[in-house]
Amino acid sequence: MFVKNSDMQLTLDSKFATFTPPKSQLLKWVGNKQKFAGEISKCFPANFKTFYEPFLGSGAVMATVAPQQRIGSDVFKPLIEIWQKLKENPYELIEWYALRRNRIESENPVDVYEDVKASFNNNHNGADFLYLTRT
């Protein structure tokens, strides 16, 4: 990955790219790679056809690389529901969050959180999970 130039300094080989992570993220996620996405992406070639992300999570690495063609996957169904909704209908994703978030204007915030958490535990779904990851 690193090569020596004529001055004996180490430089990044030009076949690898430099990517900059986005400043914000949709999901707060345990194990999020947001802080390390820039470093992780230094290991990627500068040119490739399709980017495959088998452990999508918050999408930090994919967002940093920002490839033209990408396929993200994860085994956690509520997480994939969020990403699919973002792709297919981002306004509905906003509504998912707003319906839950706006409840704290007229209800106790702790009660709202506990109610959404109980709803999620009863039936794992992307809408409740989005709220829980942002709260």
Buried (B, 14 or more C-beta within 10 A) or exposed (E): EEEEEEEEEEEEEEEBBEBEBEEEBBBEBEEBBBEEBBEBBEEBEEEEEEBEBEEBBBBBBBBBBEBEEBEBEBEBEBBBBBBEBBEEEEEEBBEBBEEBBEBBEEEEEEEBBEBBBEBBEEEBBBBBBBBBBEB
